[in-house]
């Protein structure tokens, strides 16, 4: 093991299947001990990257390293990684403990040592009391934990997880998200997690890489990915967002339709058009005669639609720059508006993002 190495590195990695480019010249570094998620729709290339790290596929071009060592054509069983799949692939005729011991016994670990090691890992995933049950007698969530234990028992440098919660119902999936994050903290190894579920990626990850059509579009922390997307696809794929056409006038002012606004940071070049992205919850609504805090962007509008969600109201507001979706908490101290009301829409310049493509 190389203590100073990154867990995973991809340099110029390309993967083609015939004429189809599944992964397009990816550069990516995943730090040791990180919980890193590859997020994107089906067919975007995220699982192909995982399979290349695992050794089930090999790059067409570029190179890939695990723990500082170039993998080349190293077969899966000789890589310091283990994979957990959506279909848990447990042996139904074996007990839980036997399933977890299996990998150790294949490596010629003495049976007594393998048993004790497997018991410790089962305790980590909260299944210590179920070791003698057959895997076929377990619930979906319990089977998922057995699959995790079986992957962890070999003490891999990197644990690869390919949509592991996809077969679970919503409530159990949310519970397992919390358990996976806690388990990652406890075992301290690198997790590389593939998912198309934005909530999974946002709630569990240290960093996220968002993919589309074989390209890695943005890599950042969950809050930066959500609050400050850099690409139109990233902004649109994760959560609800307003995207409005804006321009920089010849005098350097930023125009949102007929309204003038401020940006956080440098503006695009004069005369350039771009897209302004703002999350609905980053926008405030006030009455037309109420004062607005200095430094905020402020434009006038009219409420055209209101939707009640219990804990919040969602408003569609027609403005000189287009229709804005605004989400306001349903609290007693928050003013409520009706369809047809004139309002002021305001937001902090640093809560919006400039999208150029």
GIWOMO-V285536 format. One record per residue. RES is the residue in three letters. OMEGA is omega in whole degrees, 0 to 359 (none if undefined). Layout:
res=RES omega=OMEGA
res=RES omega=OMEGA
This chain:
res=UNK omega=178
res=UNK omega=188
res=UNK omega=185
res=UNK omega=186
res=UNK omega=167
res=UNK omega=182
res=UNK omega=182
res=UNK omega=174
res=UNK omega=173
res=UNK omega=181
res=UNK omega=179
res=UNK omega=185
res=UNK omega=176
res=UNK omega=173
res=UNK omega=177
res=UNK omega=169
res=UNK omega=189
res=UNK omega=179
res=UNK omega=183
res=UNK omega=176
res=UNK omega=181
res=UNK omega=178
res=UNK omega=191
res=UNK omega=172
res=UNK omega=183
res=UNK omega=169
res=UNK omega=184
res=UNK omega=175
res=UNK omega=178
res=UNK omega=186
res=UNK omega=176
res=UNK omega=178
res=UNK omega=183
res=UNK omega=168
res=UNK omega=185
res=UNK omega=179
res=UNK omega=169
res=UNK omega=188
res=UNK omega=176
res=UNK omega=180
res=UNK omega=178
res=UNK omega=177
res=UNK omega=184
res=UNK omega=179
res=UNK omega=185
res=UNK omega=179
res=UNK omega=177
res=UNK omega=176
res=UNK omega=180
res=UNK omega=181
res=UNK omega=176
res=UNK omega=176
res=UNK omega=181
res=UNK omega=182
res=UNK omega=177
res=UNK omega=173
res=UNK omega=178
res=UNK omega=180
res=UNK omega=172
res=UNK omega=177
res=UNK omega=182
res=UNK omega=178
res=UNK omega=187
res=UNK omega=179
res=UNK omega=173
res=UNK omega=181
res=UNK omega=176
res=UNK omega=182
res=UNK omega=175
res=UNK omega=185
res=UNK omega=180
res=UNK omega=179
res=UNK omega=179
res=UNK omega=181
res=UNK omega=184
res=UNK omega=185
res=UNK omega=177
res=UNK omega=177
res=UNK omega=181
res=UNK omega=182
res=UNK omega=169
res=UNK omega=186
res=UNK omega=172
res=UNK omega=183
res=UNK omega=178
res=UNK omega=173
res=UNK omega=197
res=UNK omega=176
res=UNK omega=176
res=UNK omega=177
res=UNK omega=187
res=UNK omega=182
res=UNK omega=180
res=UNK omega=172
res=UNK omega=177
res=UNK omega=181
res=UNK omega=180
res=UNK omega=177
res=UNK omega=183
res=UNK omega=179
res=UNK omega=192
res=UNK omega=182
res=UNK omega=179
res=UNK omega=180
res=UNK omega=177
res=UNK omega=177
res=UNK omega=177
res=UNK omega=173
res=UNK omega=178
res=UNK omega=188
res=UNK omega=181
res=UNK omega=178
res=UNK omega=179
res=UNK omega=180
res=UNK omega=182
res=UNK omega=178
res=UNK omega=180
res=UNK omega=178
res=UNK omega=180
res=UNK omega=180
res=UNK omega=176
res=UNK omega=175
res=UNK omega=180
res=UNK omega=181
res=UNK omega=174
res=UNK omega=177
res=UNK omega=183
res=UNK omega=183
res=UNK omega=185
res=UNK omega=185
res=UNK omega=184
res=UNK omega=176
res=UNK omega=172
res=UNK omega=181
res=UNK omega=180
res=UNK omega=180
res=UNK omega=185
res=UNK omega=173
res=UNK omega=179
res=UNK omega=179
res=UNK omega=178
res=UNK omega=177
res=UNK omega=177
res=UNK omega=179
res=UNK omega=177
res=UNK omega=179
res=UNK omega=177
res=UNK omega=180
res=UNK omega=180
res=UNK omega=178
res=UNK omega=184
res=UNK omega=189
res=UNK omega=179
res=UNK omega=179
res=UNK omega=180
res=UNK omega=173
res=UNK omega=182
res=UNK omega=174
res=UNK omega=181
res=UNK omega=184
res=UNK omega=185
res=UNK omega=181
res=UNK omega=189
res=UNK omega=183
res=UNK omega=187
res=UNK omega=183
res=UNK omega=184
res=UNK omega=176
res=UNK omega=190
res=UNK omega=184
res=UNK omega=180
res=UNK omega=179
res=UNK omega=179
res=UNK omega=177
res=UNK omega=181
res=UNK omega=175
res=UNK omega=180
res=UNK omega=181
res=UNK omega=179
res=UNK omega=179
res=UNK omega=178
res=UNK omega=180
res=UNK omega=178
res=UNK omega=179
res=UNK omega=183
res=UNK omega=186
res=UNK omega=172
res=UNK omega=179
res=UNK omega=181
res=UNK omega=173
res=UNK omega=170
res=UNK omega=194
res=UNK omega=178
res=UNK omega=180
res=UNK omega=170
res=UNK omega=185
res=UNK omega=184
res=UNK omega=181
res=UNK omega=178
res=UNK omega=183
res=UNK omega=183
res=UNK omega=187
res=UNK omega=187
res=UNK omega=197
res=UNK omega=165
res=UNK omega=174
res=UNK omega=181
res=UNK omega=169
res=UNK omega=182
res=UNK omega=184
res=UNK omega=173
res=UNK omega=174
res=UNK omega=176
res=UNK omega=182
res=UNK omega=175
res=UNK omega=191
res=UNK omega=182
res=UNK omega=175
res=UNK omega=181
res=UNK omega=177
res=UNK omega=181
res=UNK omega=182
res=UNK omega=178
res=UNK omega=178
res=UNK omega=183
res=UNK omega=188
res=UNK omega=183
res=UNK omega=175
res=UNK omega=180
res=UNK omega=181
res=UNK omega=180
res=UNK omega=181
res=UNK omega=181
res=UNK omega=180
res=UNK omega=185
res=UNK omega=185
res=UNK omega=186
res=UNK omega=176
res=UNK omega=178
res=UNK omega=182
res=UNK omega=172
res=UNK omega=175
res=UNK omega=187
res=UNK omega=179
res=UNK omega=179
res=UNK omega=179
res=UNK omega=170
res=UNK omega=183
res=UNK omega=181
res=UNK omega=178
res=UNK omega=177
res=UNK omega=178
res=UNK omega=179
res=UNK omega=184
res=UNK omega=172
res=UNK omega=189
res=UNK omega=180
res=UNK omega=184
res=UNK omega=176
res=UNK omega=183
res=UNK omega=176
res=UNK omega=174
res=UNK omega=173
res=UNK omega=182
res=UNK omega=183
res=UNK omega=177
res=UNK omega=169
res=UNK omega=183
res=UNK omega=180
res=UNK omega=180
res=UNK omega=184
res=UNK omega=174
res=UNK omega=179
res=UNK omega=178
res=UNK omega=176
res=UNK omega=181
res=UNK omega=180
res=UNK omega=176
res=UNK omega=181
res=UNK omega=182
res=UNK omega=178
res=UNK omega=184
res=UNK omega=177
res=UNK omega=174
res=UNK omega=173
res=UNK omega=175
res=UNK omega=186
res=UNK omega=182
res=UNK omega=180
res=UNK omega=177
res=UNK omega=179
res=UNK omega=182
res=UNK omega=178
res=UNK omega=178
res=UNK omega=179
res=UNK omega=167
res=UNK omega=184
res=UNK omega=176
res=UNK omega=182
res=UNK omega=179
res=UNK omega=179
res=UNK omega=178
res=UNK omega=179
res=UNK omega=181
res=UNK omega=177
res=UNK omega=179
res=UNK omega=181
res=UNK omega=180
res=UNK omega=182
res=UNK omega=180
res=UNK omega=183
res=UNK omega=169
res=UNK omega=173
res=UNK omega=181
res=UNK omega=165
res=UNK omega=185
res=UNK omega=176
res=UNK omega=180
res=UNK omega=178
res=UNK omega=179
res=UNK omega=182
res=UNK omega=181
res=UNK omega=177
res=UNK omega=171
res=UNK omega=183
res=UNK omega=179
res=UNK omega=183
res=UNK omega=175
res=UNK omega=177
res=UNK omega=179
res=UNK omega=182
res=UNK omega=183
res=UNK omega=179
res=UNK omega=178
res=UNK omega=178
res=UNK omega=183
res=UNK omega=180
res=UNK omega=176
res=UNK omega=183
res=UNK omega=180
res=UNK omega=170
res=UNK omega=184
res=UNK omega=166
res=UNK omega=176
res=UNK omega=182
res=UNK omega=177
res=UNK omega=177
res=UNK omega=178
res=UNK omega=182
res=UNK omega=176
res=UNK omega=176
res=UNK omega=182
res=UNK omega=177
res=UNK omega=179
res=UNK omega=182
res=UNK omega=177
res=UNK omega=none
